[in-house]
Amino acid sequence: MASDEEIQGSKDAVIQDLERKLRFKEDLLNNGQPRLTYEERMARRLLGADSATVFNVQEPEEEAANQEYKVSSCEQRLISEIEYRLERSPVEESGDEAPCGDTSVESGVAPFFEVKLKHYKIFEGMPATFTCRVAGDPKPKIYWFKDGKQISPKNDHYSIRSDPSGNCSLHTAASTLEDDGNYTVMAANPQGRVSCTGRLMVQAVNQRGRSPRPPAGHPHSRRPRSRSRDSADEGEPIQERFFRPHFLQAPGDLTVQEGRLCRMDCKVSGLPMPDLTWLLGGKPVRQDSAHKMLVRENGVHSLVIEPVSARDAGIYTCVATNRAGQNSFSLELLVAAKEAHKPPVFLEKLQNTGVSDGYPVRLECRVSGAPPPQIFWKKENESLTHSTDRVSMHQDHHGYVCLLIQGATKDDAGWYTVSAKNEAGIVSCTARLDVYTQWQQPPPSAKPKRVRPSASRYAALSDQGLDIRAAFQPEAGPSALALSPGLVESEDL
């Protein structure tokens, strides 16, 4: 319940508003407009001639029963939330509704409002009528709701009508204080749903035709009586329009890796705006450096945990509370164990390779790391981003990585670099590929001449056509190249 100070502040604000509107009306009277509106005459009956208020000085008397007025931002927010909820919730079919036509979904038109509902302010006992015009193909079904609860077409208090041109209406012959609230009309066909809401404000009228007034000089002597807002008398209970909290959006169970960010988002409606409390295992969650509770401009409440640790796992409950009651939802947060990160390391590096022109070649290495690293290839300063029919990149689960070139050409020669990267680091290695022309290689049919081992080191070289003696006696002439038959070769040489 509100404190006496809050009640007094609300009542004083209403009194100031009445006095301001009365001064405005008196200025109009002094300017030659003596005619009183229906609202002023009713206010003078309720409050007395010197405390009368004007609700809308521009409305003529014959339209006083349906005065349009502007809703507050809080009420507009509530109206939007009601429409959002109704367009996504099932509705009860009355059974006597005309079925939709056989128009195909592709050729149909979703419902839309040509004329939407308006907001009205009336006195208790007056008639009230909400009207709108809706179009669509096939002809939409019409449903009416009050404060989110569907109104049955068989309800005796309301008269629901619609015509083939799309005009729809909801009428009550004599409004009561219970009729104060938000009225929503929803049109639906196979193409979709659409809704709009109008606010009806019903103000109380004392049966004696005049509100009771305290003695003169009483601090609360000038106070309007309205049951849809704060009451006029201290002894009368406060009656406001309250709405129990309702969650429009709520998260499900979550699994988050340890050390990462976790965000739980929800959206709640209610009047007054509910207060939210987060619980973990039944105990309140306290805000600190790792736990933050945020509210965005669009009304989304968030519990942010960063970084998530193993002690954050458990059952979370979000409780929304206001004067009308409370509502809650629960979810389970599972925290996956953090992986042990190891930087990449080459177990086998690339090797310099040579290949004949036109032959295939394979550049291969082996790398390990946790988590398994990503592999990147470069030739000189150009990245190899994707495989082709001739040049392809391969990798298996054992850490082997290779670059396969089918039919190497001279353009393939150069320096190749392979890099391995994961969350713990990056490592690279480089090797050169040379591509030879065919004539530089010995023919496949020619076999290399093998040299047999000999007891003399020079005998083996002499078998290859080398003149060892001439090599060691360059100063001797041609005649000295022939050794005498009696000269023996030393084994020590």
C-alpha positions, 0 to 999 in steps of 0.5 A, a space after each residue: 500500500 502507498 504511504 500517506 505522503 504518496 497519497 497526499 502528493 497524488 491528491 495535491 497534484 490532481 487539485 493543481 490540475 483542476 485549478 489550472 483547467 478552471 483558470 483556463 475556462 474562466 479566461 474563455 468565459 471572460 472572452 465572450 464564450 459563456 456556454 458551459 460544456 457538459 463536462 464542466 456542468 458535471 464537474 460543477 455538480 460534483 465539486 461545486 461551482 468554484 472547484 469545477 474542472 474542464 476535461 476537454 473544452 473543445 468537445 460539444 455537449 452532444 459528444 460528451 459521452 465519447 470524449 477522445 483523450 491521449 493515454 500516457 506513455 506507461 499505458 501505451 507501453 502496456 497496450 503494446 504488450 497486450 497486443 503483442 501477446 494476443 497476436 501470438 496466443 491462441 483464441 477461443 472460437 465461438 463455434 458460430 463463426 463463419 469459416 474463412 473462404 477458399 482463397 489460397 494463401 498466395 492470393 490472399 491479403 493479410 488483415 489491416 486496419 483502415 480505421 483504428 480504435 480510439 481512446 475515450 473518457 466517460 462518466 459512470 453510467 454513460 454509453 460507450 462504443 468502440 468502432 474500427 474498420 478492418 479489411 483483408 482477403 479472405 474476410 477476417 474473423 473478429 475477436 474482442 478482448 478486455 485487458 487481454 481476456 477474450 470477450 464472449 459474443 454471448 456476453 449480455 453486457 456488451 453488444 458486438 457487431 460487424 458488417 460486410 464492409 468491415 465496420 466492427 463495433 463493441 457497445 455497452 449501454 451503461 458503463 460501470 467502473 468495472 468497464 474501465 480498462 484496455 479494449 483490444 480488437 483482433 482480426 485474423 485470417 490465414 494470412 496473419 493477425 493484426 490488432 489495435 487497442 483503445 483505452 476506456 477511462 470510466 470516472 465515478 459519479 456520486 449518486 447524490 449528484 455531489 461529492 462529499 466535501 470535508 469542512 472548510 479549511 480542511 487540508 483535503 477539502 478540494 479533492 476530486 473523487 475518482 475510483 479509477 485513480 486515487 480516492 477522494 477521501 482519506 477513509 475510502 480505500 485506494 482503487 487503481 487498475 493493477 496488472 499482474 506481471 506476465 513474462 513476454 519473453 523468457 530464456 530456456 536452459 543454457 550450456 556455456 563454456 567456462 570462461 566465456 560470457 553468459 547472458 539471460 534475457 527476459 521481457 515482462 509486462 505489468 502495471 505498475 512496472 514489476 521489480 525483478 529479482 534473480 535467484 540461484 538455487 533459491 539464494 539472491 544473485 548479488 551484483 559484482 564484477 562478474 554478475 551484472 543486471 541490466 535493463 535496456 530501453 526496449 524493456 528487456 531485462 538481462 542477467 550477464 555473467 562474465 566470465 562464467 565459472 563452475 560455481 555459476 552452474 545451477 537452477 536460476 529463477 527470475 521473480 517479477 513482483 508488483 502490487 498485483 502479484 508476482 510471476 516467475 520462470 526458471 532455467 538451468 545453466 550448465 557450465 562446460 569444463 574449460 579446455 586445456 589450450 596448447 599452442 601449435 607445434 610442428 612435429 615434422 616440418 616442411 622439407 626443401 623439395 625438387 621435382 621434374 617439370 610435369 611430375 606431381 609433388 607433395 609438400 608435407 608436415 605434421 602439427 599438433 595443438 589444443 584445440 586443433 589449429 587452423 592451417 594456412 598456406 602461402 606461396 611467396 606473399 600470396 595466400 592459397 585460400 582454396 583448392 583447385 583440381 591441380 593444387 589441393 590442400 589436405 589435412 587429417 585428424 592425426 595432424 598431417 598437413 600437405 599441399 599436393 601439386 599435380 603436374 608441377 610447372 616452373 611457375 610453381 617453384 618458390 618458397 612455401 609457408 604453412 602456418 598453424 593457429 589456435 587460441 593459444 598461439 601461432 607457428 609457421 615453417 617455410 620450405 623451397 620447391 624447385 622445378 627442373 626441366 626434363 633435359 637436366 635429368 639423366 634419361 630413365 634408361 641410362 644406369 649410373 656407373 658403379 665404381 668397384 672398391 679397390 685396394 688402391 685409392 687411385 685404382 678406383 679413380 683410374 677406372 673412371 678415366 682419371 690420370 692420377 700420376 699426371 695430376 700429381 706431376 704437373 711440372 713434368 713434360 709429356 715424356 715424364 708422364 710415362 713411368 718406368 716399369 720398375 717404379 712401385 706405387 706406394 700404398 701410403 699415397 
